[in-house]
Amino acid sequence: MLRSLFSGISGLRAHQQMMDVTGNNIANVNTAGFKGSSAVFEDTLSQMLRAAGAPQGGNGGTNPAQVGLGVRMSGITTNFAQGAAQATGRSTDLMIQGDGFFVLKEAGQQLYTRAGAFSFDTDGRLTAPGGAVVQGWTAVNGVINTNASAADIRLPIGTLLPPKATANVTVGGNLPADTASVNPLVTSISTYDLQGNQRTLSVSFTKTSTTSWDVTVTDGVTTSPVQSLTFAASGSTPTPTSIAFNGIAVDLSGVTDYAGSSTVAATAQDGSTVGGLQAFTLAPDGTLMGVFSNGLKEPLGQIAMASFNNPPGLEKVGQSFYQSTVNSGTAQLGTAGQGGRGMLASGQLEMSNVDLAQEFTNLIIAQRGFQANSKVIVTSDEILQDLVNLKR
């Protein structure tokens, strides 16, 4: 039987597999996070007709004479090049800009994906469309421990941010050194106690000389003793720089004593009332930041990302998921922007990296290869027919 017949058959099979790979790429041209594949061929074992000979007796050496026995698929390689970004406007849609994978858990199995079309379920868990739960670290009192084991990322609906008592008040601006008025200059700011009750703190300045002022602090219930605030000749260095009042440090280091208008004002305080969770944002490093009704923000958790020594060694398991294999290496969990992992972009999805122009070219190549191998089979069949026809 002609060897060319079997070589042609192997060529048909290999190019059919190439068509399968190309067809799958084209089918997923709009699949978020999809990574295209390419077929790689190799020749099969060659039959030895004559072995190589070494030079001897004045004669030159001879090369081996071999006849190949066809072709086969040696591998299907995944291309992990970055896909284009598509804006979606959904805050839970995430795109990885660079290397790395999202980590998800489904039925106890840890999976990985580049597709970041996530949403929160009824339990507040961040999930993929099929229900797999995104993994990461939950914040405890606003602190995230990324050295702990990764767990389900949750948006704790109904979370309350406890009140924080005011410990520091900042006062700045100018006290007019050239004023002739004996009326006090008063500035006020809202502060909070341990229960979150709001109290108005007022700081009063009364001029006593060109370089000194009497200062009193009151919250409407108690009033501090009068303290003298003095300035250096330059008018920019007050003494003291801070006044203590009922556990609150009133910072006066930013107050000046120059001639001109009065601009003194209480500019900041660090207390807050109780706050309910109203919204959230996702930072480029994967931090889930809660926005509370009292105007404060606090980390709620952080999304984990995985990296691999050999990403093409991952196994595709459907739903745009991958699982690790012995040749991909173990998953190295960490945060976005660290250890070679890319940053995250909220409100965007990474699209398929399939190049349609290349895939259509591959269709032509596969089709022509298939046709050529079919011609080999037809020609081999005609030769065999001629051989049979020798006996009439």
C-alpha positions as CSV (number, residue, x, y, z in Angstrom):
1,M,0.0,0.0,0.0
2,L,1.3,3.5,-0.9
3,R,2.7,5.4,2.1
4,S,1.5,8.6,0.4
5,L,-2.1,7.5,1.0
6,F,-1.7,7.4,4.8
7,S,0.3,10.7,4.7
8,G,-2.6,12.3,2.9
9,I,-5.0,11.0,5.5
10,S,-2.9,12.4,8.3
11,G,-2.8,15.7,6.5
12,L,-6.6,15.8,6.2
13,R,-6.9,15.1,9.9
14,A,-4.4,17.7,11.0
15,H,-5.9,20.4,8.8
16,Q,-9.4,19.6,10.0
17,Q,-8.1,20.1,13.6
18,M,-6.6,23.4,12.4
19,M,-10.1,24.4,11.1
20,D,-11.6,23.4,14.5
21,V,-9.2,25.7,16.3
22,T,-9.7,28.6,13.9
23,G,-13.5,28.1,14.0
24,N,-13.5,28.3,17.8
25,N,-11.5,31.5,17.7
26,I,-13.9,33.1,15.3
27,A,-16.9,31.9,17.3
28,N,-15.5,33.7,20.4
29,V,-14.5,36.9,18.6
30,N,-16.9,38.8,21.0
31,T,-16.4,36.8,24.1
32,A,-15.1,38.9,27.0
33,G,-11.6,37.9,28.2
34,F,-11.3,35.1,25.5
35,K,-7.7,34.3,24.4
36,G,-7.3,32.9,20.9
37,S,-5.4,29.7,20.2
38,S,-3.2,28.6,17.3
39,A,-2.5,25.1,15.9
40,V,1.1,23.8,15.7
41,F,2.0,20.9,13.4
42,E,4.9,18.4,13.5
43,D,5.9,15.6,11.2
44,T,5.5,12.0,12.3
45,L,8.1,9.3,12.4
46,S,10.0,8.9,9.1
47,Q,10.8,5.5,7.6
48,M,14.5,4.8,7.0
49,L,15.3,3.6,3.5
50,R,19.0,3.9,3.8
51,A,21.1,4.8,6.8
52,A,23.8,7.5,6.8
53,G,27.3,6.3,5.9
54,A,30.7,7.6,7.1
55,P,33.4,8.5,4.6
56,Q,35.8,5.6,4.0
57,G,38.3,4.3,1.5
58,G,38.5,7.6,-0.3
59,N,34.7,7.7,-0.8
60,G,32.5,10.4,0.7
61,G,29.9,9.8,3.2
62,T,26.2,9.2,2.4
63,N,23.2,11.0,3.9
64,P,20.3,9.0,5.3
65,A,17.4,8.4,2.9
66,Q,14.0,8.7,4.7
67,V,10.4,8.9,3.7
68,G,8.1,10.8,6.0
69,L,4.9,9.2,7.2
70,G,2.7,12.3,7.5
71,V,1.8,15.1,9.9
72,R,0.1,15.4,13.2
73,M,-1.0,18.2,15.6
74,S,1.9,18.8,18.1
75,G,0.0,21.3,20.2
76,I,-2.5,24.1,20.5
77,T,-1.0,27.2,22.0
78,T,-3.0,29.9,23.8
79,N,-2.2,33.5,23.0
80,F,-2.4,35.6,26.3
81,A,-1.8,38.9,24.6
82,Q,-3.9,41.8,26.0
83,G,-7.3,42.3,24.5
84,A,-8.9,45.6,23.7
85,A,-10.9,47.5,26.4
86,Q,-14.7,48.1,26.1
87,A,-16.4,50.6,28.3
88,T,-19.6,49.3,29.9
89,G,-20.4,51.9,32.6
90,R,-21.0,49.1,35.2
91,S,-18.9,49.6,38.3
92,T,-18.7,45.9,38.9
93,D,-17.2,45.2,35.4
94,L,-13.5,44.9,35.8
95,M,-10.6,44.6,33.3
96,I,-7.1,43.5,34.0
97,Q,-4.5,45.8,32.4
98,G,-1.5,43.5,32.3
99,D,-0.9,40.0,33.5
100,G,-2.8,38.0,36.0
101,F,-6.2,36.3,36.5
102,F,-9.2,36.8,38.7
103,V,-9.7,34.0,41.3
104,L,-13.1,32.4,41.6
105,K,-14.5,29.5,43.5
106,E,-17.3,27.2,42.2
107,A,-18.4,24.1,44.0
108,G,-15.3,24.1,46.1
109,Q,-13.0,24.3,43.1
110,Q,-10.7,27.2,42.5
111,L,-10.8,28.6,39.0
112,Y,-9.3,31.5,37.2
113,T,-10.5,33.9,34.5
114,R,-9.7,37.1,32.5
115,A,-13.4,37.9,32.1
116,G,-14.5,40.4,34.6
117,A,-18.2,40.7,34.1
118,F,-19.2,40.5,37.7
119,S,-22.2,41.5,39.8
120,F,-23.4,41.2,43.4
121,D,-25.9,38.4,44.3
122,T,-28.7,38.5,46.9
123,D,-26.1,37.6,49.7
124,G,-23.9,40.5,48.7
125,R,-21.2,38.2,47.1
126,L,-19.4,39.3,44.0
127,T,-20.1,36.6,41.4
128,A,-19.5,35.7,37.8
129,P,-22.5,35.2,35.5
130,G,-22.5,31.5,36.2
131,G,-22.5,31.9,39.9
132,A,-18.8,31.4,40.7
133,V,-17.8,33.7,43.6
134,V,-14.9,36.1,43.3
135,Q,-12.2,35.5,45.9
136,G,-10.3,38.1,48.0
137,W,-9.8,39.4,51.5
138,T,-12.4,41.0,53.8
139,A,-11.5,44.1,55.8
140,V,-11.8,44.1,59.6
141,N,-12.4,47.6,60.9
142,G,-11.0,49.0,57.7
143,V,-7.8,46.9,57.7
144,I,-7.2,44.3,55.0
145,N,-4.8,41.4,55.8
146,T,-3.7,40.0,52.4
147,N,-1.5,37.4,54.2
148,A,-4.7,35.6,55.3
149,S,-6.4,32.9,53.2
150,A,-8.6,34.3,50.3
151,A,-12.4,34.0,50.8
152,D,-15.6,35.2,49.2
153,I,-15.7,38.9,48.4
154,R,-18.9,40.4,49.9
155,L,-20.5,43.8,49.9
156,P,-21.9,43.9,53.5
157,I,-25.3,45.5,52.9
158,G,-26.5,47.4,56.0
159,T,-23.0,47.9,57.3
160,L,-22.8,50.8,59.8
161,L,-19.7,52.8,60.3
162,P,-19.6,53.5,64.1
163,P,-19.3,57.1,65.3
164,K,-15.9,58.6,66.0
165,A,-15.3,61.1,68.7
166,T,-13.6,64.3,67.6
167,A,-10.0,64.3,68.8
168,N,-8.5,67.1,66.7
169,V,-9.8,70.4,65.4
170,T,-7.7,72.6,63.1
171,V,-8.0,76.4,63.1
172,G,-6.2,78.5,60.6
173,G,-6.2,82.0,59.0
174,N,-5.2,85.4,60.0
175,L,-6.0,87.5,63.1
176,P,-5.7,91.2,62.2
177,A,-2.9,92.7,64.2
178,D,-3.9,96.3,63.3
179,T,-7.6,96.0,64.5
180,A,-8.8,98.4,67.1
181,S,-11.9,96.4,67.9
182,V,-12.2,94.8,71.3
183,N,-15.0,92.5,70.1
184,P,-14.0,88.8,70.0
185,L,-13.5,87.0,66.7
186,V,-15.4,83.7,66.8
187,T,-15.1,80.7,64.5
188,S,-17.2,77.5,65.0
189,I,-17.2,73.9,63.7
190,S,-19.4,70.8,64.3
191,T,-17.8,68.1,66.4
192,Y,-19.0,64.7,67.6
193,D,-18.8,62.7,70.9
194,L,-18.4,59.0,71.4
195,Q,-22.2,58.4,70.7
196,G,-22.1,60.4,67.5
197,N,-23.9,63.4,69.0
198,Q,-23.1,66.6,67.3
199,R,-21.8,69.5,69.2
200,T,-20.7,72.9,68.0
201,L,-17.2,73.9,69.1
202,S,-16.5,77.6,69.1
203,V,-13.1,79.2,69.4
204,S,-13.0,82.9,70.4
205,F,-10.1,85.3,70.0
206,T,-10.0,88.7,71.8
207,K,-7.2,91.1,71.1
208,T,-5.1,92.2,74.1
209,S,-2.0,93.7,72.3
210,T,-0.4,93.9,68.9
211,T,1.1,90.4,69.4
212,S,-1.2,88.7,71.8
213,W,-4.8,87.4,71.9
214,D,-7.0,85.8,74.6
215,V,-8.4,82.5,73.5
216,T,-11.4,80.6,74.9
217,V,-13.0,77.4,73.6
218,T,-16.6,76.4,74.4
219,D,-19.0,73.7,73.3
220,G,-22.1,75.4,74.7
221,V,-21.9,73.4,77.9
222,T,-18.4,74.0,79.2
223,T,-15.9,76.8,78.5
224,S,-12.2,76.5,78.8
225,P,-10.1,78.9,80.9
226,V,-8.8,82.0,79.1
227,Q,-5.4,81.3,77.5
228,S,-3.1,83.8,76.0
229,L,-1.9,83.3,72.4
230,T,1.2,85.3,71.6
231,F,3.0,85.8,68.3
232,A,6.6,86.4,67.4
233,A,7.6,89.7,65.8
234,S,7.0,88.1,62.4
235,G,3.4,87.4,63.3
236,S,3.6,83.8,62.0
237,T,4.6,81.8,65.0
238,P,1.9,81.4,67.7
239,T,2.5,80.2,71.2
240,P,1.1,77.8,72.2
241,T,0.4,76.0,69.0
242,S,-2.3,73.8,70.5
243,I,-5.0,74.1,73.2
244,A,-6.6,71.1,74.9
245,F,-10.3,71.1,75.6
246,N,-12.4,68.2,76.8
247,G,-10.2,65.6,75.1
248,I,-10.0,67.7,71.9
249,A,-6.7,69.2,70.7
250,V,-7.4,72.5,69.0
251,D,-4.5,73.1,66.6
252,L,-3.6,76.8,66.3
253,S,-0.3,76.4,64.5
254,G,-1.8,77.7,61.2
255,V,-3.0,81.0,62.8
256,T,-1.1,84.2,61.9
257,D,-1.1,87.7,63.2
258,Y,-0.6,90.1,60.3
259,A,-2.2,93.5,59.6
260,G,-5.2,93.3,57.4
261,S,-8.5,91.5,57.3
262,S,-9.6,88.6,59.5
263,T,-9.7,85.2,57.9
264,V,-9.4,83.0,60.9
265,A,-11.7,79.9,60.7
266,A,-12.0,76.4,61.9
267,T,-11.1,74.3,58.9
268,A,-11.2,70.6,59.9
269,Q,-12.1,68.1,62.5
270,D,-11.6,64.3,62.6
271,G,-14.8,63.1,64.2
272,S,-17.9,61.7,62.6
273,T,-21.5,60.5,63.3
274,V,-22.7,57.0,62.6
275,G,-22.8,56.3,58.9
276,G,-24.7,53.7,56.8
277,L,-23.3,52.1,53.6
278,Q,-24.6,54.0,50.6
279,A,-22.3,53.1,47.7
280,F,-19.0,51.6,46.8
281,T,-16.1,52.1,44.5
282,L,-13.4,49.7,43.1
283,A,-9.9,51.0,43.2
284,P,-7.2,50.1,40.6
285,D,-5.6,47.8,43.2
286,G,-8.8,45.9,43.6
287,T,-9.8,47.5,46.9
288,L,-13.6,47.6,47.5
289,M,-14.1,51.0,49.1
290,G,-17.4,51.7,50.9
291,V,-18.9,55.2,50.8
292,F,-21.0,56.0,53.9
293,S,-23.8,58.4,54.6
294,N,-21.6,60.5,57.0
295,G,-19.3,61.3,54.0
296,L,-16.5,58.9,55.1
297,K,-14.9,56.1,53.1
298,E,-13.6,52.8,54.4
299,P,-12.1,49.7,52.8
300,L,-14.5,46.7,52.8
301,G,-12.3,44.2,51.0
302,Q,-9.8,43.6,48.3
303,I,-10.0,41.4,45.2
304,A,-7.3,38.7,44.9
305,M,-5.4,38.1,41.7
306,A,-3.4,35.1,40.6
307,S,-0.3,34.8,38.5
308,F,1.4,31.7,37.0
309,N,4.9,30.8,35.9
310,N,3.5,29.4,32.6
311,P,0.0,30.8,31.8
312,P,-0.2,28.8,28.5
313,G,-0.1,25.7,30.6
314,L,-3.5,26.4,32.1
315,E,-6.4,24.2,31.1
316,K,-9.6,25.7,29.6
317,V,-12.7,24.3,31.4
318,G,-15.5,26.4,29.9
319,Q,-17.4,29.6,30.9
320,S,-14.1,31.5,30.2
321,F,-12.5,29.7,33.2
322,Y,-9.1,28.1,33.5
323,Q,-7.8,25.6,36.0
324,S,-4.2,25.0,37.0
325,T,-2.2,22.0,35.6
326,V,1.2,20.4,36.5
327,N,2.7,22.5,33.7
328,S,1.1,25.9,34.6
329,G,2.6,26.0,38.0
330,T,0.7,26.7,41.2
331,A,-1.3,29.9,41.5
332,Q,0.5,32.7,43.3
333,L,-2.1,34.9,44.9
334,G,-1.6,38.6,45.5
335,T,-3.0,42.0,44.8
336,A,-3.3,44.0,41.6
337,G,-0.1,46.0,40.7
338,Q,2.1,43.7,42.8
339,G,4.4,40.8,41.8
340,G,4.0,41.5,38.1
341,R,0.2,41.5,38.2
342,G,-1.7,44.1,36.2
343,M,-3.9,46.9,37.5
344,L,-7.7,46.8,37.5
345,A,-10.0,49.2,35.6
346,S,-13.6,49.5,36.8
347,G,-16.4,50.0,34.3
348,Q,-14.5,48.2,31.5
349,L,-14.2,44.7,30.1
350,E,-11.3,43.1,28.3
351,M,-12.5,41.9,24.9
352,S,-11.4,38.9,22.9
353,N,-7.9,39.1,21.5
354,V,-8.9,37.2,18.3
355,D,-7.6,38.9,15.2
356,L,-10.2,38.3,12.5
357,A,-7.8,39.2,9.6
358,Q,-5.4,36.5,10.8
359,E,-8.2,34.0,11.4
360,F,-9.6,34.4,7.9
361,T,-6.1,33.9,6.6
362,N,-5.8,30.8,8.6
363,L,-9.1,29.6,7.1
364,I,-7.6,29.9,3.6
365,I,-4.4,28.1,4.7
366,A,-6.3,25.3,6.3
367,Q,-8.6,24.9,3.3
368,R,-5.8,24.8,0.8
369,G,-3.9,22.4,3.0
370,F,-6.9,20.1,3.2
371,Q,-7.5,20.3,-0.6
372,A,-3.8,19.5,-1.3
373,N,-3.9,16.5,0.9
374,S,-7.1,15.3,-0.7
375,K,-5.4,15.5,-4.0
376,V,-2.6,13.2,-2.6
377,I,-5.2,10.7,-1.7
378,V,-6.9,10.9,-5.0
379,T,-3.6,10.5,-6.9
380,S,-2.6,7.6,-4.7
381,D,-5.9,5.9,-5.4
382,E,-5.4,6.4,-9.2
383,I,-1.9,4.8,-8.9
384,L,-3.4,1.8,-7.1
385,Q,-6.1,1.6,-9.7
386,D,-3.4,1.5,-12.4
387,L,-1.6,-1.2,-10.5
388,V,-4.8,-3.3,-10.3
389,N,-5.4,-2.8,-14.0
390,L,-2.0,-4.4,-14.9
391,K,-3.8,-7.7,-14.6
392,R,-6.6,-7.7,-17.2
